[in-house]
Amino acid sequence: MLCPLAAPTPPTVYTVICTELHRQGLMPDAWMEADAAFGAKMPAVVMNGYHLWAKPVVALMQRSHAFTMFVNSIAQPWAQEMAYLEGVEEHGSFAGLLVMIFGIPFSALLGIFVTPWR
């Protein structure tokens, strides 16, 4: 007898890359908290897609300082813009806004393949 598979639940941890940057001392506490709040507002399809690509990125960050610095150069503007949107920073980041404009739809597109689409 075939049993239907349960739908994946949305991640309860909303931050992956920023968590690793914070762990390595590269992300301020206030930005980390704002990042978690921002992630909690994202649709499950976005978060599941984000987790799909971000977890392997973090695994590589944990093995390579050079790769961490590369990721940090992209993540810091994102985090500043996100902190601005969450009311933590007075100014956002245009570069961070661009990362959001492309990153959120990209993650959502990937998320379609790991979550049921209704």
C-alpha positions in Angstrom: 0.0 0.0 0.0 1.3 3.4 -0.9 1.3 6.2 1.7 1.3 9.8 0.6 4.4 11.7 1.6 3.9 14.5 4.2 4.6 18.0 2.9 7.9 19.4 4.1 7.4 21.9 6.9 9.0 25.4 6.6 12.3 25.7 8.2 12.2 27.1 11.8 15.7 28.4 11.5 15.4 31.4 9.2 19.1 32.3 8.8 21.9 30.1 7.5 24.7 32.2 6.0 24.3 35.1 8.5 24.4 32.6 11.3 27.8 31.4 10.0 29.1 34.9 9.5 27.9 35.8 13.1 29.6 32.6 14.4 32.8 33.7 12.7 32.5 37.2 14.2 31.7 38.9 10.9 28.0 39.8 11.6 26.8 42.2 14.4 24.3 40.8 16.9 21.7 43.4 15.9 21.9 42.4 12.2 21.7 38.8 13.2 18.5 39.4 15.1 17.0 41.5 12.3 18.0 38.8 9.8 16.0 36.2 11.8 13.0 38.5 11.9 13.2 39.2 8.2 13.5 35.5 7.4 10.5 34.7 9.5 8.4 36.9 7.2 9.5 35.1 4.0 7.1 32.6 2.4 8.0 28.9 3.0 8.8 28.4 -0.7 11.6 31.1 -0.4 13.0 29.8 2.8 13.1 26.2 1.5 14.9 27.3 -1.6 17.3 29.4 0.4 18.1 26.5 2.7 18.7 24.3 -0.4 21.6 26.5 -1.7 22.8 28.1 1.5 23.6 25.0 3.5 26.3 23.8 1.0 27.6 27.4 0.9 28.0 27.4 4.7 29.7 24.0 4.6 32.3 25.5 2.2 32.6 28.6 4.3 33.5 26.4 7.3 36.4 25.0 5.3 37.7 28.1 3.5 38.4 31.5 4.9 38.8 32.9 1.4 35.4 31.6 0.4 34.0 33.1 3.6 35.4 36.5 2.7 33.8 36.2 -0.8 30.4 35.3 0.7 30.8 38.1 3.2 31.3 40.6 0.5 27.8 39.7 -0.8 26.1 39.0 2.5 27.1 42.2 4.3 25.2 44.5 1.8 22.3 42.2 2.0 22.3 42.2 5.8 22.6 46.0 5.9 19.6 46.4 3.6 17.6 43.8 5.5 18.5 45.5 8.8 17.3 48.8 7.4 14.0 47.2 6.3 13.7 45.8 9.9 14.3 49.3 11.4 17.7 48.4 12.9 19.8 50.6 10.5 19.2 54.2 9.4 20.5 53.5 5.9 20.1 50.6 3.6 22.4 49.3 0.9 21.8 49.6 -2.9 24.0 46.6 -3.5 22.0 44.7 -0.8 18.8 45.7 -2.5 20.1 44.3 -5.7 21.0 41.0 -4.0 17.4 40.9 -2.6 15.9 41.6 -6.0 17.7 38.6 -7.5 18.2 36.4 -4.5 14.6 36.2 -3.2 13.1 35.1 -6.6 16.0 32.7 -7.2 15.4 31.1 -3.8 11.7 30.9 -4.5 12.3 29.2 -7.8 14.4 26.6 -6.2 11.9 26.3 -3.4 9.3 25.2 -5.9 11.3 22.0 -6.3 11.5 21.2 -2.6 8.1 22.2 -1.4 4.6 21.4 -2.7 3.3 24.3 -4.8 -0.4 25.0 -4.3 
